[in-house]
Amino acid sequence: MKLFNWTNIRLLLMFVLVIFLFSFTSNRNKNRKLTKSVVVFVGDNAPFVKQETVNKLLIENKREASSIQKVKLDLNKLERTLNAQEMVEKSDVFVSIDGVLKAVVKQKTPIARVFNEGGSFYIDYEGNRMSLSTNFTARVPLVSGGINKKNNEDLADLFRAIYDDAFLKKNIIGIEIMPNGSLKMLNRNFDYQIDFGRMINVERKFKNYKAFFQKAVLDSSLYKYKKIDLRFTEQVVCTK
């Protein structure tokens, strides 16, 4: 049996040809220039950071994407650069087959806005501090009073509970943190104050408030009250 018969030679030549074509195509593809860059924001939030700002970071201050070769791109570096932005939670950067440099950006989600002696800032969904944006103002509860290491996690849980509930998100517009740790809240459409008490039995208190509201709004009695007391988990006490 011959080791180098015609069939084996053809297979070898085809294998070499495939390797050559693959190498040639890969090298040619790397040296191609980008066609354009595209920024896509995901999620329900309006952009807190402008598309122009993200695009400028993508093309690394060059005039246009078409002047950049694929081979010179460091996608991991671009992702790290975008993720370092204060308004960005996570980004995914890639190049499509047709040469489009694309960034899919998920922004941080603000759930409360704090006003204190240090100025004003947001609390994001993860419970971290988030700077304000000159591009967009989030419609979230305004919070005043002391936020510190002791109450930060409990407050973040409370803010998330309000944000995740369609009724509470629409109705609770203000939260005041009292010196003793209790909370006072304001409703969007009525003048009464909600005495929430300390941050215990939070789920039960909100459940009581929602049940009370849905019943009281039917007979228009909500306009008569000055204070809604939720401190007692077994009942809602109203003061005219």
VEXMAR-479427 format. One record per residue (C-alpha): x, y, z; residue in three letters. Coordinates in Angstrom, 1 decimal, padded with zeros to 4 digits. Example, Ala and Ser with C-alpha at 12.3 -4.5 7.8 and 13.67 -1.06 7.14 Angstrom:
// residues 2
+--------+--------+--------+------+
|      X |      Y |      Z | rest |
+--------+--------+--------+------+
|  012.3 | -004.5 |  007.8 |  ALA |
|  013.7 | -001.1 |  007.1 |  SER |
+--------+--------+--------+------+
// end
This chain:
// residues 240
+--------+--------+--------+------+
|      X |      Y |      Z | rest |
+--------+--------+--------+------+
|  000.0 |  000.0 |  000.0 |  MET |
|  001.4 |  003.3 | -001.0 |  LYS |
|  001.6 |  006.0 |  001.7 |  LEU |
|  001.4 |  008.9 | -000.8 |  PHE |
| -001.3 |  007.9 | -003.3 |  ASN |
| -003.2 |  010.4 | -005.3 |  TRP |
| -006.1 |  010.6 | -002.8 |  THR |
| -003.9 |  011.4 |  000.1 |  ASN |
| -002.1 |  014.0 | -001.9 |  ILE |
| -005.3 |  015.7 | -002.8 |  ARG |
| -006.5 |  015.7 |  000.8 |  LEU |
| -003.2 |  017.1 |  001.9 |  LEU |
| -003.4 |  019.9 | -000.7 |  LEU |
| -007.0 |  020.7 |  000.3 |  MET |
| -006.0 |  020.9 |  003.9 |  PHE |
| -003.2 |  023.3 |  003.2 |  VAL |
| -005.5 |  025.4 |  001.0 |  LEU |
| -008.1 |  025.6 |  003.7 |  VAL |
| -005.4 |  026.8 |  006.2 |  ILE |
| -004.1 |  029.3 |  003.8 |  PHE |
| -007.6 |  030.7 |  003.0 |  LEU |
| -008.5 |  030.9 |  006.7 |  PHE |
| -005.2 |  032.7 |  007.5 |  SER |
| -005.6 |  035.1 |  004.6 |  PHE |
| -009.3 |  035.8 |  005.4 |  THR |
| -008.5 |  036.3 |  009.1 |  SER |
| -005.6 |  038.7 |  008.4 |  ASN |
| -007.7 |  040.6 |  005.9 |  ARG |
| -010.6 |  040.9 |  008.3 |  ASN |
| -008.4 |  042.2 |  011.1 |  LYS |
| -007.0 |  044.9 |  008.9 |  ASN |
| -010.4 |  046.1 |  007.8 |  ARG |
| -011.7 |  049.4 |  009.2 |  LYS |
| -014.9 |  049.8 |  011.1 |  LEU |
| -017.9 |  051.1 |  009.2 |  THR |
| -019.5 |  052.9 |  012.1 |  LYS |
| -020.2 |  052.8 |  015.9 |  SER |
| -023.7 |  052.3 |  017.5 |  VAL |
| -024.8 |  052.8 |  021.1 |  VAL |
| -027.9 |  051.0 |  022.4 |  VAL |
| -029.3 |  051.7 |  025.9 |  PHE |
| -031.3 |  048.8 |  027.4 |  VAL |
| -033.9 |  049.1 |  030.2 |  GLY |
| -036.7 |  051.5 |  030.9 |  ASP |
| -034.7 |  054.5 |  032.1 |  ASN |
| -034.1 |  057.5 |  029.8 |  ALA |
| -030.4 |  058.0 |  029.1 |  PRO |
| -028.6 |  059.6 |  032.1 |  PHE |
| -025.5 |  059.7 |  029.9 |  VAL |
| -025.6 |  061.0 |  026.3 |  LYS |
| -025.0 |  058.7 |  023.4 |  GLN |
| -022.4 |  061.1 |  022.1 |  GLU |
| -020.4 |  060.7 |  025.3 |  THR |
| -020.5 |  056.9 |  025.1 |  VAL |
| -019.7 |  057.0 |  021.4 |  ASN |
| -016.7 |  059.2 |  022.0 |  LYS |
| -015.3 |  056.7 |  024.5 |  LEU |
| -015.9 |  053.9 |  022.0 |  LEU |
| -013.8 |  055.4 |  019.2 |  ILE |
| -011.3 |  056.7 |  021.8 |  GLU |
| -011.6 |  060.4 |  020.8 |  ASN |
| -011.0 |  059.8 |  017.1 |  LYS |
| -013.1 |  061.8 |  014.7 |  ARG |
| -015.0 |  058.8 |  013.3 |  GLU |
| -015.2 |  055.0 |  013.6 |  ALA |
| -014.3 |  054.4 |  010.0 |  SER |
| -010.7 |  055.5 |  010.7 |  SER |
| -010.1 |  052.6 |  013.2 |  ILE |
| -008.8 |  049.2 |  012.2 |  GLN |
| -010.4 |  046.1 |  013.8 |  LYS |
| -006.9 |  044.8 |  014.7 |  VAL |
| -006.3 |  047.8 |  016.9 |  LYS |
| -009.4 |  047.4 |  019.0 |  LEU |
| -009.3 |  046.2 |  022.6 |  ASP |
| -012.9 |  045.3 |  023.4 |  LEU |
| -012.2 |  044.4 |  027.0 |  ASN |
| -010.5 |  047.8 |  027.5 |  LYS |
| -013.5 |  049.6 |  026.0 |  LEU |
| -015.9 |  047.7 |  028.3 |  GLU |
| -013.8 |  048.6 |  031.3 |  ARG |
| -013.8 |  052.2 |  030.2 |  THR |
| -017.6 |  052.3 |  029.8 |  LEU |
| -018.2 |  050.4 |  033.1 |  ASN |
| -016.1 |  053.0 |  034.9 |  ALA |
| -018.7 |  055.7 |  034.1 |  GLN |
| -020.8 |  056.7 |  037.1 |  GLU |
| -024.1 |  056.2 |  035.3 |  MET |
| -023.3 |  052.8 |  033.7 |  VAL |
| -024.0 |  049.5 |  035.5 |  GLU |
| -022.8 |  047.2 |  032.7 |  LYS |
| -021.8 |  047.3 |  029.1 |  SER |
| -021.2 |  044.8 |  026.3 |  ASP |
| -019.0 |  045.9 |  023.4 |  VAL |
| -018.5 |  043.8 |  020.2 |  PHE |
| -017.9 |  044.2 |  016.5 |  VAL |
| -020.5 |  042.7 |  014.1 |  SER |
| -019.7 |  040.8 |  010.9 |  ILE |
| -020.3 |  044.0 |  008.8 |  ASP |
| -017.8 |  046.0 |  010.8 |  GLY |
| -020.1 |  047.9 |  013.2 |  VAL |
| -018.7 |  048.6 |  016.6 |  LEU |
| -021.7 |  048.2 |  018.9 |  LYS |
| -022.0 |  049.0 |  022.6 |  ALA |
| -025.1 |  047.7 |  024.5 |  VAL |
| -025.3 |  049.8 |  027.7 |  VAL |
| -027.3 |  049.1 |  030.9 |  LYS |
| -027.5 |  052.2 |  033.1 |  GLN |
| -027.8 |  052.3 |  036.8 |  LYS |
| -031.3 |  052.5 |  038.2 |  THR |
| -032.0 |  055.3 |  040.7 |  PRO |
| -034.6 |  054.6 |  043.3 |  ILE |
| -034.4 |  057.6 |  045.6 |  ALA |
| -032.9 |  061.1 |  045.6 |  ARG |
| -031.2 |  062.3 |  048.8 |  VAL |
| -030.9 |  065.9 |  050.0 |  PHE |
| -028.6 |  066.5 |  052.9 |  ASN |
| -025.7 |  068.8 |  054.0 |  GLU |
| -023.4 |  067.1 |  051.5 |  GLY |
| -025.6 |  068.1 |  048.6 |  GLY |
| -027.9 |  065.9 |  046.5 |  SER |
| -027.4 |  062.5 |  044.9 |  PHE |
| -029.3 |  059.3 |  044.0 |  TYR |
| -029.4 |  055.9 |  045.6 |  ILE |
| -029.3 |  053.3 |  042.9 |  ASP |
| -031.0 |  049.9 |  042.9 |  TYR |
| -028.0 |  048.2 |  044.5 |  GLU |
| -028.0 |  050.6 |  047.4 |  GLY |
| -025.0 |  052.6 |  046.2 |  ASN |
| -024.6 |  056.3 |  045.9 |  ARG |
| -025.1 |  057.6 |  042.3 |  MET |
| -024.3 |  061.1 |  041.0 |  SER |
| -027.0 |  063.3 |  039.5 |  LEU |
| -027.2 |  063.6 |  035.7 |  SER |
| -027.3 |  066.9 |  033.7 |  THR |
| -029.1 |  064.9 |  030.9 |  ASN |
| -032.1 |  063.6 |  032.8 |  PHE |
| -033.8 |  063.8 |  036.2 |  THR |
| -035.3 |  060.6 |  037.6 |  ALA |
| -038.8 |  060.7 |  039.1 |  ARG |
| -038.1 |  059.1 |  042.5 |  VAL |
| -038.9 |  059.8 |  046.1 |  PRO |
| -037.1 |  062.8 |  047.6 |  LEU |
| -035.3 |  061.8 |  050.9 |  VAL |
| -034.1 |  064.1 |  053.6 |  SER |
| -032.4 |  063.3 |  056.9 |  GLY |
| -029.5 |  061.2 |  058.0 |  GLY |
| -028.3 |  058.2 |  056.0 |  ILE |
| -025.4 |  056.4 |  057.5 |  ASN |
| -023.7 |  053.0 |  057.7 |  LYS |
| -026.2 |  051.7 |  060.3 |  LYS |
| -029.4 |  052.4 |  058.3 |  ASN |
| -028.1 |  052.4 |  054.7 |  ASN |
| -029.0 |  048.7 |  054.0 |  GLU |
| -032.5 |  049.0 |  055.6 |  ASP |
| -033.2 |  052.2 |  053.7 |  LEU |
| -032.1 |  050.6 |  050.4 |  ALA |
| -034.5 |  047.7 |  051.1 |  ASP |
| -037.3 |  050.2 |  051.7 |  LEU |
| -036.5 |  052.2 |  048.6 |  PHE |
| -036.5 |  049.0 |  046.5 |  ARG |
| -039.9 |  048.0 |  048.0 |  ALA |
| -041.4 |  051.3 |  046.9 |  ILE |
| -039.7 |  051.2 |  043.4 |  TYR |
| -040.8 |  047.6 |  042.7 |  ASP |
| -044.5 |  048.3 |  043.6 |  ASP |
| -046.4 |  050.1 |  040.9 |  ALA |
| -048.8 |  051.7 |  043.5 |  PHE |
| -046.2 |  052.9 |  045.9 |  LEU |
| -043.8 |  054.0 |  043.1 |  LYS |
| -046.6 |  056.3 |  041.8 |  LYS |
| -047.8 |  057.6 |  045.2 |  ASN |
| -044.9 |  058.0 |  047.6 |  ILE |
| -043.0 |  061.2 |  046.7 |  ILE |
| -041.1 |  062.1 |  049.9 |  GLY |
| -039.5 |  060.4 |  052.8 |  ILE |
| -038.1 |  062.2 |  055.9 |  GLU |
| -035.7 |  060.3 |  058.2 |  ILE |
| -036.3 |  061.5 |  061.8 |  MET |
| -033.4 |  061.7 |  064.4 |  PRO |
| -034.9 |  058.7 |  066.2 |  ASN |
| -034.8 |  056.6 |  063.0 |  GLY |
| -038.6 |  056.7 |  062.3 |  SER |
| -039.9 |  057.7 |  058.9 |  LEU |
| -042.4 |  060.3 |  057.7 |  LYS |
| -043.7 |  060.0 |  054.1 |  MET |
| -045.7 |  062.2 |  051.7 |  LEU |
| -048.3 |  061.1 |  049.2 |  ASN |
| -048.5 |  062.6 |  045.7 |  ARG |
| -052.1 |  063.5 |  045.5 |  ASN |
| -053.2 |  064.2 |  049.1 |  PHE |
| -052.1 |  066.5 |  051.9 |  ASP |
| -051.8 |  063.9 |  054.7 |  TYR |
| -048.5 |  062.8 |  056.2 |  GLN |
| -047.8 |  059.1 |  056.6 |  ILE |
| -046.2 |  058.2 |  060.0 |  ASP |
| -044.4 |  055.0 |  059.0 |  PHE |
| -042.5 |  054.5 |  062.2 |  GLY |
| -039.2 |  052.6 |  062.3 |  ARG |
| -038.1 |  050.3 |  059.5 |  MET |
| -039.6 |  047.1 |  060.9 |  ILE |
| -042.5 |  045.1 |  059.5 |  ASN |
| -042.1 |  047.1 |  056.3 |  VAL |
| -044.0 |  044.7 |  054.0 |  GLU |
| -046.9 |  044.5 |  056.5 |  ARG |
| -047.1 |  048.2 |  056.9 |  LYS |
| -047.2 |  048.9 |  053.1 |  PHE |
| -049.8 |  046.1 |  052.7 |  LYS |
| -052.0 |  047.8 |  055.4 |  ASN |
| -051.6 |  051.2 |  053.7 |  TYR |
| -052.5 |  049.9 |  050.3 |  LYS |
| -055.6 |  048.2 |  051.6 |  ALA |
| -056.7 |  051.3 |  053.6 |  PHE |
| -056.1 |  053.6 |  050.6 |  PHE |
| -058.1 |  051.5 |  048.1 |  GLN |
| -061.0 |  051.5 |  050.5 |  LYS |
| -060.8 |  055.1 |  051.6 |  ALA |
| -060.4 |  056.5 |  048.1 |  VAL |
| -063.9 |  055.2 |  047.1 |  LEU |
| -065.7 |  057.4 |  049.6 |  ASP |
| -063.4 |  060.4 |  049.2 |  SER |
| -062.5 |  060.4 |  052.9 |  SER |
| -058.7 |  060.7 |  052.2 |  LEU |
| -059.2 |  064.5 |  051.8 |  TYR |
| -060.2 |  064.7 |  055.4 |  LYS |
| -057.1 |  063.3 |  057.1 |  TYR |
| -054.0 |  065.1 |  058.3 |  LYS |
| -052.0 |  062.0 |  059.3 |  LYS |
| -052.1 |  058.3 |  058.5 |  ILE |
| -050.4 |  056.2 |  061.2 |  ASP |
| -048.9 |  052.9 |  060.1 |  LEU |
| -046.8 |  052.2 |  063.3 |  ARG |
| -049.3 |  049.6 |  064.6 |  PHE |
| -049.1 |  046.6 |  062.2 |  THR |
| -052.6 |  045.4 |  063.1 |  GLU |
| -054.4 |  048.6 |  062.2 |  GLN |
| -054.2 |  051.9 |  060.4 |  VAL |
| -054.9 |  055.0 |  062.6 |  VAL |
| -056.1 |  058.1 |  060.9 |  CYS |
| -056.1 |  061.7 |  062.3 |  THR |
| -058.3 |  064.5 |  060.9 |  LYS |
+--------+--------+--------+------+
// end
